[in-house]
Amino acid sequence: MRWIYLSPHLDDAVLSCGGLIHEQVLSKIRVEIWTICAGDPPEGELSLLARRLHHEWGTGSDTPSARREEDIAACQQLGARHRHLPFLDCIYRQGIEGDWIYPSDESIQGEVSRQDDITISTLRVFLLTILKPDDILICPLAIGRHVDHQMVRKAVEGLDRALLYYTDLPYIFNHPGELNKAIGVMPSELYPFSMLSLTTWQEAILNYASQISSLFGDPSRMRDAISEYYLKEHGMCLWKSG
């Protein structure tokens, strides 16, 4: 039996569930983190949004490779296995006529484009063919409404199997009011973990050097935010679908 955490990007599962993942690894549970949008962008000039983000992250043209290396280091620190799928991040996806589907900051936290229907169905078929019956699948609630988080949730909810859901960090810090809508009537279960796993979680997040400033400001603020989140319940909740 595997616990498979679906991570829309090369950081989401570790950011959101790193403490629990480490605790499970210590308990000899097989944990895998599957990053969906880990593919290389198309050749040629990218959108203005993608180029701006590459500049802000300090990764330039090597962004996908650099971020995959960050994720591998973070997963190794937690003791989880990693798997990088070839789907494209929304900032790289194009429509059938070559237009950028998500060209702005506003568009990546809005409605999922109908042009992504094929991406959702392709991901669903891939998961259907590779998942085992006893796999436990954990996916994001899509708090913050990032289109890639929504896309992953839409894909897995078409699998006709029980699911667990995690709270998207750090999005929940800025959108606390979205939680109740995202979970509906699903029951939750608290999964406690130790201070050791908290510390390991924070250290794992530090591997995402390209993302720390945009997500938290600096490492100290990251540690404070993660500690405060943990200390509310000394663990984290997962929600269970029917």
C-alpha positions as CSV (number, residue, x, y, z in Angstrom):
1,M,0.0,0.0,0.0
2,R,1.2,3.4,-1.0
3,W,0.3,6.9,0.3
4,I,0.5,9.0,-2.9
5,Y,0.4,12.8,-2.4
6,L,-0.5,14.6,-5.6
7,S,1.4,17.9,-5.9
8,P,0.2,20.3,-8.7
9,H,3.7,22.0,-8.7
10,L,7.2,21.2,-7.6
11,D,6.6,22.2,-4.0
12,D,2.9,21.9,-3.1
13,A,2.8,18.6,-1.3
14,V,5.9,19.3,0.7
15,L,4.7,22.8,1.6
16,S,1.3,21.5,2.7
17,C,2.0,18.1,4.2
18,G,5.7,17.8,4.9
19,G,5.4,17.2,8.6
20,L,2.8,14.3,8.2
21,I,4.8,12.8,5.3
22,H,8.0,12.7,7.5
23,E,6.0,11.2,10.4
24,Q,4.6,8.5,8.0
25,V,8.1,7.7,6.7
26,L,9.3,7.3,10.3
27,S,6.4,4.8,10.8
28,K,7.7,2.8,7.7
29,I,4.7,3.8,5.5
30,R,5.6,4.0,1.8
31,V,5.0,7.6,0.8
32,E,5.3,8.9,-2.8
33,I,5.0,12.5,-4.0
34,W,3.8,12.8,-7.6
35,T,4.2,16.2,-9.1
36,I,1.8,16.8,-11.9
37,C,3.1,20.0,-13.6
38,A,6.8,19.1,-13.8
39,G,7.3,19.1,-17.6
40,D,9.6,21.3,-19.7
41,P,8.0,24.4,-21.4
42,P,7.8,24.7,-25.2
43,E,10.8,25.9,-27.1
44,G,10.8,29.6,-28.2
45,E,9.9,32.7,-26.4
46,L,7.6,32.2,-23.4
47,S,4.8,34.5,-22.2
48,L,5.5,37.7,-20.4
49,L,4.2,36.2,-17.2
50,A,6.4,33.2,-17.4
51,R,9.5,35.3,-18.2
52,R,8.7,37.6,-15.3
53,L,8.3,34.8,-12.8
54,H,11.5,33.2,-14.0
55,H,13.3,36.5,-13.3
56,E,11.7,36.8,-9.8
57,W,12.7,33.2,-8.9
58,G,16.2,33.8,-10.2
59,T,16.1,30.6,-12.3
60,G,16.1,31.9,-15.9
61,S,15.8,29.5,-18.7
62,D,16.7,26.5,-16.5
63,T,13.6,27.0,-14.3
64,P,12.0,23.5,-14.7
65,S,15.3,21.7,-14.2
66,A,16.2,23.9,-11.2
67,R,12.8,23.4,-9.6
68,R,12.9,19.6,-10.1
69,E,16.3,19.5,-8.4
70,E,14.8,21.5,-5.5
71,D,11.9,19.1,-5.2
72,I,14.1,16.0,-5.3
73,A,16.2,17.4,-2.4
74,A,13.1,18.3,-0.4
75,C,11.6,14.8,-0.9
76,Q,14.8,13.1,0.0
77,Q,14.9,15.2,3.2
78,L,11.5,13.9,4.2
79,G,12.3,10.3,3.1
80,A,9.6,10.2,0.4
81,R,9.9,8.9,-3.1
82,H,9.3,11.4,-5.9
83,R,7.8,11.1,-9.3
84,H,7.7,14.0,-11.8
85,L,5.0,13.9,-14.5
86,P,5.4,15.7,-17.8
87,F,2.3,17.9,-17.7
88,L,3.0,21.7,-18.1
89,D,2.6,24.3,-15.5
90,C,-0.3,26.7,-16.4
91,I,2.2,29.5,-17.2
92,Y,3.5,27.4,-20.1
93,R,0.2,26.0,-21.5
94,Q,-1.0,27.1,-24.9
95,G,-4.3,26.8,-26.8
96,I,-4.7,25.1,-30.1
97,E,-3.9,28.4,-31.9
98,G,-0.8,29.0,-29.9
99,D,-2.2,31.6,-27.5
100,W,-1.2,31.5,-23.9
101,I,-4.1,30.1,-21.9
102,Y,-3.1,31.8,-18.7
103,P,-1.3,35.0,-19.5
104,S,-1.7,37.0,-16.3
105,D,-1.6,36.7,-12.5
106,E,-5.4,37.1,-12.4
107,S,-6.0,34.3,-14.9
108,I,-4.0,31.7,-12.9
109,Q,-6.3,32.2,-9.9
110,G,-9.6,32.2,-11.8
111,E,-11.7,29.6,-13.7
112,V,-10.0,26.7,-15.3
113,S,-10.1,27.2,-19.1
114,R,-12.2,24.9,-21.3
115,Q,-9.0,24.5,-23.3
116,D,-7.7,22.5,-20.4
117,D,-10.4,19.9,-20.7
118,I,-8.0,17.7,-22.6
119,T,-5.3,18.1,-20.0
120,I,-7.7,17.0,-17.2
121,S,-8.9,14.0,-19.2
122,T,-5.4,12.9,-20.1
123,L,-4.3,13.2,-16.4
124,R,-7.3,11.2,-15.3
125,V,-6.6,8.4,-17.9
126,F,-2.9,8.3,-16.8
127,L,-3.9,7.9,-13.1
128,L,-6.5,5.2,-14.0
129,T,-3.8,3.1,-15.7
130,I,-1.1,3.4,-13.1
131,L,-2.8,3.5,-9.7
132,K,-3.1,0.3,-7.7
133,P,-6.4,-0.6,-6.0
134,D,-4.9,-0.2,-2.5
135,D,-3.2,3.1,-3.1
136,I,-4.3,5.9,-0.9
137,L,-4.6,9.1,-2.9
138,I,-4.3,12.5,-1.3
139,C,-5.0,15.6,-3.4
140,P,-5.3,19.4,-2.8
141,L,-8.5,21.1,-1.8
142,A,-7.6,23.9,-4.2
143,I,-7.8,26.7,-1.7
144,G,-6.6,29.9,-3.3
145,R,-8.2,28.7,-6.6
146,H,-4.9,28.3,-8.5
147,V,-6.0,26.7,-11.8
148,D,-3.4,23.9,-11.6
149,H,-4.7,22.9,-8.1
150,Q,-8.3,23.0,-9.4
151,M,-7.2,20.9,-12.4
152,V,-5.7,18.2,-10.3
153,R,-8.8,18.1,-8.1
154,K,-11.1,17.9,-11.1
155,A,-9.1,15.0,-12.6
156,V,-8.9,12.8,-9.5
157,E,-12.6,13.4,-8.6
158,G,-13.4,11.6,-11.9
159,L,-11.6,8.4,-10.8
160,D,-14.5,6.9,-8.9
161,R,-12.5,6.1,-5.8
162,A,-12.2,7.3,-2.2
163,L,-9.9,10.3,-1.8
164,L,-8.2,12.3,1.0
165,Y,-7.7,16.0,0.7
166,Y,-5.1,18.3,2.1
167,T,-5.2,22.0,2.8
168,D,-3.1,24.1,0.4
169,L,-0.3,25.9,2.1
170,P,0.5,28.8,2.1
171,Y,-2.7,29.7,0.3
172,I,-4.9,29.0,3.4
173,F,-3.0,31.8,5.2
174,N,-4.4,34.4,2.8
175,H,-7.8,32.7,2.0
176,P,-9.0,31.2,5.3
177,G,-12.6,31.8,4.3
178,E,-12.4,29.3,1.5
179,L,-11.9,26.2,3.7
180,N,-15.6,25.6,4.5
181,K,-16.6,25.8,0.9
182,A,-13.8,23.6,-0.2
183,I,-14.5,20.8,2.2
184,G,-18.3,20.9,2.1
185,V,-19.7,18.1,4.4
186,M,-16.6,15.9,4.2
187,P,-15.5,14.5,7.5
188,S,-11.9,15.2,8.7
189,E,-9.3,13.3,10.7
190,L,-6.5,14.8,12.6
191,Y,-3.1,13.2,12.0
192,P,-0.7,14.3,14.8
193,F,3.1,14.4,14.3
194,S,6.1,15.2,16.4
195,M,8.3,18.3,16.8
196,L,11.0,16.4,15.0
197,S,8.8,16.1,11.9
198,L,7.9,19.8,12.2
199,T,11.6,20.7,12.1
200,T,12.2,18.3,9.2
201,W,9.3,19.8,7.4
202,Q,10.7,23.3,7.7
203,E,14.1,22.2,6.6
204,A,12.6,20.4,3.6
205,I,10.8,23.6,2.6
206,L,14.1,25.5,2.6
207,N,15.2,23.4,-0.4
208,Y,12.8,25.5,-2.5
209,A,15.2,28.4,-2.5
210,S,13.6,29.9,-5.7
211,Q,10.2,30.1,-4.0
212,I,10.8,31.2,-0.4
213,S,10.8,34.9,-1.0
214,S,7.6,34.9,-3.1
215,L,5.7,32.6,-0.8
216,F,6.9,33.7,2.6
217,G,9.2,36.7,2.3
218,D,12.2,35.0,4.0
219,P,13.1,31.8,5.8
220,S,12.4,33.2,9.2
221,R,8.8,34.1,8.3
222,M,8.4,30.6,6.7
223,R,9.4,28.9,9.9
224,D,7.1,31.1,12.0
225,A,4.1,30.5,9.7
226,I,4.6,26.7,9.6
227,S,5.2,26.5,13.4
228,E,2.0,28.6,14.1
229,Y,0.0,26.3,11.7
230,Y,1.4,23.2,13.4
231,L,0.8,24.4,17.0
232,K,-2.9,24.8,16.5
233,E,-3.4,21.1,16.6
234,H,0.1,19.5,16.7
235,G,-0.6,17.9,13.4
236,M,-2.8,18.3,10.3
237,C,-6.2,17.4,9.1
238,L,-7.1,15.4,6.0
239,W,-10.6,15.4,4.7
240,K,-12.2,12.2,3.3
241,S,-14.6,11.9,0.4
242,G,-17.4,9.5,0.2
